[in-house]
Each structure stands twice: as structure tokens, then as C-alpha cells.
Amino acid sequence: MTDTDAAAPAPAPPGKPAARRRALTVLGVVVLLAAIGWAIFHFFFSPPQEETDDAYVAGDVVAITARDPGTVTALRADNTQAVTPGQPLIDLDPTTADVNVAAAAAELARAVRATRADFTRVGQSDAGIVQAQAELSRAQADYARRRTAAAQGAVSGEELSHAADAVKVAQASLRLAQEQRRQAQASVQGTDVNTNPAVLAAIAAYRRAAIVRSHMHVTAPIAGVVAQRTVQIGQQVSAGTPLMAIVPLDRVWVDANFRETQLKDVRLGQPVVLTSDMYGDDVQYHGRVVGLSAGSGNAFALLPPQNASGNWIKIVQRLPVRISLDPRELRQHPLRVGLSMKTTIDTADTRGAMLARAAAVPYQGDTTTGTDPQVEAAIRRIVAANR
């Protein structure tokens, strides 16, 4: 045996290539059959559906702003913290507001006393009328006696003339007293101390001052998580200054941007299955289609495209579809505004409406009515103390 013969490779066992080819052929046939089966099921038996991963969590961002100017003295909530309706958020310096409330209380007391004086002037004018009537009767009787005496030559003509002038003066005094009574009556006619216009105006001014005072304590209008806090202690804020925001995470929804070619069978009320990149495919959310946007994003852009210009390229547009989420699933796996979602709409049932539903208020924040029970009690005390 030579060295060349020793280096030559050993011959392959017979039958190996043929077996490998048969195995690859069987594998290829199995894959082909599986692909054909999947295609048949997908195109003929699977339920119709539309899906997109161009979807994001959206929600209300409730702005907390200053209603009246003031200086920030305390911060009672910060970013990422949960708050409940009515919970204190920010305190403003109430010193100026307290002074205004005290001034309004003094003005209310003055108005009540002035109204009492108006009613007293009505009584005084009545007494003035009685006095003027008595003076007129005396002057008329005196004039009658002098006229009789003048006919007998016992009284001179000058004295008779003076008596006639006294009657005219008494008549003028009576008319003046009557006009003074009408003037006094005009300010109080049909009212009492509680319903007099001057008192009502002072009450409104007191309520206004009390409302401004209540604005020195900023409270949460709804439940949610604090975000975008920009205010700092010691900052001087003016009316309308943004202070922070509250995001109600239990009321978020998903805006899924479907291509216009996918919207043919999309209807309101259709079920939707969603997954979040935050939790992965193991956590599924179930929702419903609740509305379609009135236009595409390009239609509402600050600079909408001018397709009537010379160069034009057709681009498939996307339309936001709003999808509501199950509140129980949100409590179990909370979402945040802006997170990415994957949505799949079951479009088998096309009996739903294509247009939007009637508008409805989902919730309402707190409002200032101006009828705080403590303020009303203070008004009653001031009026009673000065009646």
C-alpha cells in the first residue's frame, strides 16, 4: 500500500444520498401541504378581520389652571401621584382675597343699614305730608276769616293778600312733601331689606369675593394621575396660567389608524382584540369600535396637502378609529397615554352604523355655583346683624 492510497477518503456508504433526498422531498411536501391548508383556511374559512399596529393609547388630559391670580404657597400633589375628586392640589396666598371678603362684608352691612334708612325716610315723608296738610288747612281757614273781615272793612287788603300767599305756600309745601314721599317710596317700593336692589348687589359682591377666596385652594376636578406639573412654590401666577394636568387612566381609549382600504366593513360596535407592547401578547384587551374620525390626519393638518398642484402622487390615507376598552381589564393591566397597541377588528357583523353616534358627556368636572352653604350662612348673619 502506497502513501497515496492511504490518504484517499473512504467511500461513502451506499444508499445515504438517496435517503437524504427522500427525507427532504417528504419535508417539502409537508410544508407545501401546510401552506396550502393555511391559505385555504385563511381565505375561505377564517372570520373576516382587519388589523393594524399603527394604534396608540389616548386619553383626556384635564388641564388645571389658575382661575384668579395669586402666589403659590403649597403643592399638595406631584407628577405620577393619583388624586381623587375634590382633593387639594395647590394652595395660593389668600391674604388679599381675605381682605376683599372683609370689605364686601362691610359693604353688605352698609347696604342693609342704608336700606333701613330708606324705609325710615318713607315714614318721615308721611309725617311731612300730614304736617303740610295741617299747615294748608290752617292757612285756608285764616284766609277765609280775613276775607270775611275784609268784606266788613275790618281787615286791610294787604293783610288779605298775605293770607292768600300763605295758602299758596302751604299748598306748595304739601306738593313738596308728597313728591318727597314718592321719591323715598321709589327706592323701597315692592321690596324688603332682603330683596332691595342695593342689598342684592352687595350680596352678589360678597359672593364674588367668596368665590375668589375659594379659588385660592385648587382642587382636583376628577380622579386620575397628575402629569405635566409646571408650577413651583413661590411662583406668582395669573388667571389662566397652566399649573398641572390630570389624566384619568381608567377612561383611556385606543386610536387605531387603519388604511382607507381596510374600512369598507368596519362598523360601530364591532368587537376588537388588542395587545400592548408593554405587556406583550400574553395580555389581551377586549374593546368595541365606538367611532370613526371625521377626516384623515392630512385633512386636519396645519398645512394640508394641495393635491391640485402639478405633481401628484397617490398615497393611501389612514383614518383614526376610536376603540373603547374594558374598564375591568384596564384596572388589572393599566395603560398609559401614548403606548403602542396592536388591534384586530372582527368585521364579520356589518349590521352596525357607519356614522357617528349622538354626542354624550362622558363626565363633568366641578363647577362654581356661588351658593356655598357657608357663604350663604355668613350673608344671613350679616343681614340679620344690621337689620
C-alpha positions as a printed Julia matrix, in Angstrom:
387×3 Matrix{Float64}:
    0.0     0.0     0.0
    1.39    3.35   -1.02
    1.09    6.69    0.79
   -1.34    7.91   -1.9
   -3.67    5.03   -1.28
   -3.59    5.67    2.47
   -4.6     9.37    2.07
   -7.62    8.67   -0.17
  -11.03    9.12    1.59
  -13.09    6.14    2.47
  -16.01    5.53    0.09
  -19.48    6.7     1.36
  -21.83    4.0     2.47
  -24.25    3.09   -0.27
  -27.83    4.45   -0.01
  -27.17    7.61    2.09
  -27.79   10.31   -0.61
  -30.99    8.65   -1.72
  -32.37    8.58    1.83
  -31.48   12.24    2.35
  -33.25   13.2    -0.86
  -36.35   11.26    0.14
  -36.42   12.98    3.56
  -36.07   16.43    2.02
  -38.78   15.63   -0.5
  -41.17   14.49    2.23
  -40.39   17.62    4.27
  -41.03   19.86    1.26
  -44.35   18.13    0.56
  -45.41   18.53    4.18
  -44.53   22.25    4.17
  -46.33   22.74    0.87
  -49.44   20.97    2.14
  -49.37   23.03    5.34
  -49.08   26.26    3.33
  -51.96   25.2     1.07
  -54.07   24.29    4.11
  -53.31   27.6     5.82
  -54.18   29.51    2.64
  -57.45   27.63    2.23
  -58.41   28.24    5.87
  -57.31   31.89    5.78
  -59.1    32.83    2.6
  -62.2    30.63    2.85
  -62.88   29.71    6.49
  -61.25   32.29    8.78
  -63.54   35.13   10.03
  -63.05   38.47    8.22
  -60.96   40.89   10.21
  -58.8    43.97    9.87
  -55.69   44.59   11.92
  -53.06   47.27   12.34
  -50.18   48.04   14.65
  -50.48   51.78   13.93
  -52.51   52.28   17.11
  -51.83   54.19   20.3
  -53.46   54.69   23.68
  -55.2    58.05   24.01
  -56.98   59.77   26.86
  -58.17   63.07   28.26
  -55.56   65.42   29.64
  -57.54   67.64   32.04
  -55.8    70.99   32.41
  -55.57   72.51   35.89
  -55.27   76.29   35.58
  -55.4    79.23   37.96
  -58.8    80.92   37.99
  -57.53   84.01   39.76
  -54.05   85.49   40.29
  -52.05   84.59   43.36
  -48.77   83.35   44.8
  -48.24   79.6    45.21
  -47.71   78.71   48.86
  -48.1    74.89   48.83
  -48.05   71.95   46.41
  -50.15   69.02   47.6
  -49.76   66.69   44.58
  -46.96   65.92   42.16
  -46.36   64.05   38.92
  -47.18   60.3    38.9
  -49.38   60.64   42.01
  -53.04   59.62   41.97
  -55.71   62.06   43.11
  -59.44   61.84   43.76
  -62.18   64.41   43.01
  -62.02   67.33   45.43
  -58.53   66.51   46.67
  -56.36   69.63   47.26
  -53.69   70.19   44.62
  -52.29   73.71   45.04
  -52.68   76.49   47.63
  -52.39   80.17   46.72
  -51.77   83.01   49.18
  -55.28   84.0    50.42
  -54.34   87.28   52.17
  -55.64   89.64   49.5
  -58.74   87.53   48.98
  -59.49   87.61   52.71
  -59.25   91.41   52.72
  -61.65   91.58   49.77
  -64.11   89.32   51.59
  -63.97   91.57   54.67
  -64.53   94.66   52.52
  -67.5    93.0    50.81
  -68.96   92.09   54.21
  -68.67   95.72   55.36
  -70.3    96.93   52.16
  -73.16   94.49   52.66
  -73.71   95.75   56.2
  -73.67   99.34   54.95
  -76.22   98.48   52.24
  -78.56   96.9    54.8
  -78.34   99.94   57.06
  -78.85  102.3    54.11
  -81.96  100.33   53.1
  -83.28  100.61   56.63
  -82.73  104.38   56.4
  -84.69  104.42   53.13
  -87.65  102.76   54.81
  -87.37  105.31   57.65
  -87.47  108.18   55.15
  -90.77  106.85   53.84
  -92.21  107.24   57.35
  -90.7   110.67   57.69
  -92.24  111.77   54.41
  -95.65  110.54   55.6
  -95.31  112.72   58.67
  -94.22  115.63   56.49
  -97.39  115.25   54.38
  -99.58  115.3    57.48
  -97.8   118.41   58.72
  -98.13  120.12   55.33
 -101.83  119.27   55.16
 -102.33  120.77   58.62
 -100.48  123.94   57.59
 -102.6   124.19   54.45
 -105.83  123.78   56.43
 -104.75  126.46   58.91
 -103.75  128.83   56.09
 -107.06  128.27   54.27
 -109.09  128.89   57.44
 -107.08  132.01   58.21
 -107.63  133.27   54.68
 -111.38  132.63   54.92
 -111.66  134.61   58.17
 -109.69  137.54   56.76
 -111.75  137.58   53.6
 -114.94  137.83   55.7
 -113.4   140.54   57.82
 -112.17  142.4    54.74
 -115.74  142.43   53.4
 -116.79  144.23   56.59
 -113.83  146.6    56.37
 -112.14  145.2    59.48
 -109.04  143.88   57.63
 -106.92  145.69   55.15
 -106.39  144.44   51.61
 -102.67  143.93   52.25
 -103.35  141.58   55.16
 -105.82  139.64   52.98
 -103.16  139.36   50.29
 -100.65  137.98   52.8
 -103.22  135.37   53.89
 -103.74  134.32   50.25
  -99.98  133.99   49.79
  -99.8   131.82   52.91
 -102.34  129.46   51.35
 -100.22  129.18   48.19
  -97.08  128.48   50.24
  -98.91  125.81   52.24
 -100.14  124.19   49.01
  -96.61  124.2    47.6
  -95.29  122.69   50.84
  -97.87  119.89   50.59
  -96.91  119.12   47.0
  -93.22  119.09   48.01
  -93.9   116.68   50.85
  -95.88  114.42   48.52
  -93.04  114.39   45.94
  -90.51  113.63   48.67
  -92.62  110.69   49.75
  -92.78  109.37   46.18
  -89.01  109.68   45.91
  -88.48  107.82   49.18
  -91.03  105.2    48.23
  -89.41  104.58   44.82
  -86.23  103.16   46.41
  -88.06  100.64   48.59
  -91.37  100.02   46.84
  -92.18   96.32   46.4
  -89.13   95.15   48.37
  -87.94   94.48   51.87
  -84.46   94.57   53.34
  -83.55   91.16   51.88
  -84.8    91.9    48.35
  -83.77   95.52   47.98
  -81.59   96.06   44.86
  -78.82   97.72   46.83
  -78.69   94.82   49.27
  -78.83   92.26   46.45
  -75.91   93.98   44.72
  -73.91   93.9    47.97
  -74.76   90.22   48.41
  -73.55   89.48   44.87
  -70.31   91.36   45.58
  -69.81   89.32   48.75
  -70.4    86.07   46.85
  -67.92   87.17   44.19
  -65.28   87.86   46.82
  -66.01   84.5    48.48
  -65.67   82.71   45.12
  -62.29   84.32   44.51
  -61.28   83.27   48.02
  -62.28   79.67   47.27
  -60.09   79.74   44.15
  -57.05   80.13   46.39
  -57.35   76.38   47.03
  -57.12   74.46   43.75
  -58.7    71.0    43.93
  -58.87   68.04   41.55
  -62.0    68.06   39.34
  -61.77   64.34   38.54
  -59.87   61.23   39.59
  -56.65   60.47   37.78
  -52.87   60.7    37.77
  -51.06   64.03   37.97
  -48.86   64.93   34.99
  -47.14   67.96   33.47
  -46.73   69.86   36.73
  -45.01   73.13   35.86
  -45.81   75.32   38.86
  -43.35   75.89   41.7
  -43.72   77.19   45.27
  -43.4    80.97   45.4
  -44.39   81.41   41.78
  -46.7    84.33   41.0
  -49.41   83.02   38.68
  -52.07   84.94   36.79
  -55.55   83.85   35.82
  -55.4    81.11   33.19
  -51.82   80.01   33.96
  -51.42   76.22   33.4
  -50.42   74.6    36.67
  -50.6    70.85   36.02
  -52.72   68.22   34.3
  -54.69   65.18   35.43
  -55.02   62.1    33.23
  -57.92   59.74   34.13
  -56.26   56.42   33.27
  -59.46   54.48   33.93
  -61.09   56.15   30.92
  -58.44   55.81   28.21
  -59.19   54.53   24.73
  -57.23   53.48   21.63
  -56.95   55.43   18.37
  -56.15   52.87   15.66
  -55.11   54.35   12.3
  -56.43   52.0     9.63
  -55.76   52.4     5.93
  -58.73   53.61    3.95
  -58.73   50.31    2.06
  -59.46   48.49    5.34
  -62.56   50.47    6.35
  -65.15   49.03    3.97
  -66.61   46.63    6.53
  -65.74   48.48    9.75
  -68.88   49.33   11.75
  -69.66   50.8    15.15
  -69.95   48.2    17.88
  -67.71   45.57   16.28
  -65.54   43.63   18.77
  -61.82   44.32   18.88
  -58.94   42.35   20.35
  -55.91   44.39   21.34
  -52.43   43.7    22.67
  -49.95   46.13   24.11
  -46.21   46.28   23.53
  -45.95   46.97   27.26
  -47.37   43.58   28.34
  -46.83   41.52   25.2
  -49.14   39.04   23.51
  -49.9    37.22   26.77
  -52.24   40.03   27.88
  -55.21   40.74   25.65
  -57.66   43.62   25.87
  -61.19   43.47   24.5
  -62.95   46.54   23.2
  -65.52   47.9    20.79
  -65.43   50.28   17.86
  -67.14   53.45   19.11
  -66.44   55.91   16.31
  -64.52   56.89   13.21
  -62.81   60.22   12.76
  -64.45   62.85   10.57
  -61.35   63.03    8.37
  -57.84   61.77    7.84
  -54.82   63.29    9.5
  -53.87   65.19    6.35
  -57.29   66.85    6.24
  -56.77   68.43    9.66
  -53.07   69.18    9.32
  -51.82   72.71    9.84
  -50.61   72.73    6.22
  -52.91   70.33    4.33
  -51.58   68.9     1.05
  -52.5    70.7    -2.17
  -53.27   67.79   -4.48
  -54.42   70.16   -7.21
  -50.82   71.19   -7.85
  -48.86   69.89  -10.82
  -47.01   66.93   -9.3
  -49.32   64.44   -7.61
  -48.65   61.03   -6.13
  -51.48   58.99   -4.69
  -50.85   57.94   -1.09
  -53.17   55.62    0.78
  -54.58   57.62    3.69
  -55.22   56.42    7.22
  -58.31   57.2     9.28
  -58.33   57.13   13.1
  -60.79   54.63   14.55
  -61.66   55.03   18.22
  -61.85   51.84   20.25
  -63.17   51.67   23.8
  -61.57   49.33   26.34
  -62.97   47.13   29.08
  -62.6    49.02   32.42
  -62.02   45.78   34.33
  -59.12   44.83   32.09
  -57.72   48.35   32.44
  -57.75   48.02   36.22
  -55.92   44.7    36.01
  -53.33   45.92   33.5
  -53.23   49.74   33.47
  -52.17   51.54   30.32
  -50.56   54.93   29.81
  -51.35   57.55   27.21
  -49.19   57.15   24.11
  -48.39   53.44   24.41
  -48.33   51.34   21.23
  -51.09   48.81   20.64
  -51.9    46.15   18.06
  -55.58   45.97   17.16
  -57.65   43.37   15.33
  -61.27   44.19   14.44
  -63.74   41.37   13.79
  -65.65   42.68   10.76
  -67.94   39.67   10.32
  -71.02   41.53   11.57
  -71.62   44.57    9.34
  -75.07   45.48   10.67
  -73.75   48.34   12.81
  -73.87   52.01   11.89
  -71.14   53.65    9.86
  -71.81   57.18   11.09
  -71.06   58.64   14.49
  -73.46   58.34   17.41
  -75.14   61.24   19.18
  -72.84   63.27   21.41
  -72.84   62.5    25.12
  -70.93   63.98   28.05
  -68.67   61.23   29.46
  -68.07   63.11   32.69
  -68.11   66.62   34.07
  -65.69   68.4    36.35
  -66.58   70.56   39.3
  -68.24   73.91   38.74
  -68.53   77.02   40.89
  -72.18   77.72   41.7
  -71.67   80.68   44.05
  -74.11   79.19   46.57
  -71.72   77.69   49.09
  -73.73   76.92   52.27
  -71.09   78.55   54.47
  -71.13   81.7    52.32
  -74.93   81.85   52.41
  -74.9    81.43   56.19
  -72.41   84.29   56.51
  -74.64   86.51   54.35
  -77.66   85.78   56.53
  -75.69   86.6    59.67
  -74.53   89.94   58.26
  -78.03   90.93   57.16
  -79.58   89.92   60.48
  -76.98   91.81   62.49
  -77.68   95.07   60.64
  -81.46   94.99   60.19
